[in-house]
Amino acid sequence: MNKNFSLKPEDLRVKGVKNRWLIDIVGVVVLIVIVAEIILGVFIHNYYYNSVKSDLESRINSCSEFMKEKSTLTSAEFELAAKEFISSYNDKNIVEIQFFDKSGTAFISSKGYIDEKEVKDDYNSALQSGGNGEFVGKNQNGEKIIAKTALMPRFNGVSIGAIRFITSATRLQRSVFINIAILIAVGLIIIGVTVFSGLTFLKSILGPINLITENAFSIANGNFSNRLPVNAVDEIGKLCDTINFMAEELESGEKLKNDFISSVSHELRTPLTVIQGWSETLKMSVGVDEELVKKGVEVINGEVYRLSGLVEDLLDFSRMQSGRLQIRKEKVDVLAELGEAVLMYEGEAKKKGLSLEYVAPEQLPPVMADPARLKQVFINIIDNAIKYSGNQGNVVVEASQHDNYVNITVTDMGCGIAAEDLSKVKDKFYKANNTVRGSGIGLAIVDEIIKQHDGLLLLDSKEGAGTKVTIALPFIMENTAAEKEITQGDSLDEQ
């Protein structure tokens, strides 16, 4: 019990609940947030770029409608119409417009000049497709742009030029970046709140668990006095209550065990001391005082009998604890075993000035029992009645039949048992009265024997007024299956 326990790093197969939580919960949350950020980031990027493309498409359609009204114009008239459209165009600082003639040369721009080196991949795509072209990328100056080009056919299907709308993607990128930054900030806040709330929750769990662990090690080292504070009514609080209850039970058990060892030591030492004293007396009295020798032998014999009974109780208790208490049942006459037990204690009762009264009918139904164990039960109960009766009063042993049971009742007028002790006297090591000799295991053994006989052990007592012990054993019914089985067994043995 005094073995020291310590928590070693190798005992932690996983690096603690906190790290497991970080991996299992926070890791999942972070993964979900990252995936959500990527999906939403792609969505925002596509949304903004598609919005700009749709705007450029709308502007091209508007310009195309304007130019279609002049679709019968010559190339010269197309150029004049282009200048007219640009002059009335209000978003020159946002979206640039370029017009191309049928040879592919840009002849006018809304920004006032035309850079011949500018990338015109969208125009080339429009020529190849015979309709529209699109370009998203960097121009010659390294600025990212979005450009759309549409050919302007005349009424007979022959192109007289093209319209090109160009817008800078710098502000678009800034908007996308701001929105993605906001998304990242929200994701970090979610992760932060998850970690903070989780750590707070873990602290409320791990704190009591660590305290419980320390208390458990303390209990394992034999310190049963510590108690855990119960600060909640949840599962942790219930666990603390259970640990506290366990500590109380262990403390009580430890006290009972120590009292038992002390009591047994005293019970063993007393007869040994008597035997030793009388042995020395006999050694000096042999051939001198024969009466004294005879008395000494009787005393020694009685003390040896006491020691033998105590050792037998200890052996029975050990067998009971390990489940090796053997019961060999047979058809038994209860009155025969009970009568022998009463006869054994008549002398002891007279010595103490007690009246031992035996009341029984002429006959009782037989019971299925182990005769030796049954006699042991009767002896133990009668011995207790005489032992706790003091030096006066009556002890009444009565046998009767009631319903399907044979009842044996032992009633004394002794010190009785206190109400708070009555429910515990059948527990191992428990002694309600430490002033009277006894090991505290006799009644526990009796209770176990009665249980293995499918019987009942009932106690009724009042402090200062005496105790009534009732043993109820099921008897064998006439012509029952059990009796037939016994009869068949006896017949087989005879054969």
Buried (B, 14 or more C-beta within 10 A) or exposed (E): EEEEEEEEEEEEEEEEEBEEBBEEBBEEBBEEBEEBBEEBBEEBBEEBBEEBBEBBBEBBEEBBEBBEEBBEBEEEEBBEBBEEBBEEBEEEEEBBBBBBBBEEEBBBBBEEEBEEEBBBBBBBBBBEEEEBBBBBEEBEEEEEBBBBBBBBBBEEEEBBBBBBBBBBBEEBBEBBEEBBEEBBEBBEEBBEEBBEEBBEEBEEBBEBEEBBEEBBBBBEEEEBEBEBEBEEEEEBBEBBEEBBEBBEEBBBBBEBBEBBEEBBEEBBEBBEEBBEEBEEBBEEBEEEBEEBBEBBEEBBEBBBEBBEBBEEBBEBBEBBEEEEBEEEBEBBBBBEBBBEBBEBBEEBBEEBEBEBEBEBEEEBBBBBBBBEBBBBBBBBBBBBBBBBBBEEBBBBBBBBBEEEBBBBBBBBBBBBBBEEBBEBBBBBBBBBBEEEEBBBBBBBBBBBBBEBBEBBBEBBBEBEEBBBBBBBBBBBEEEEEEBEEBEEEEEEEEE
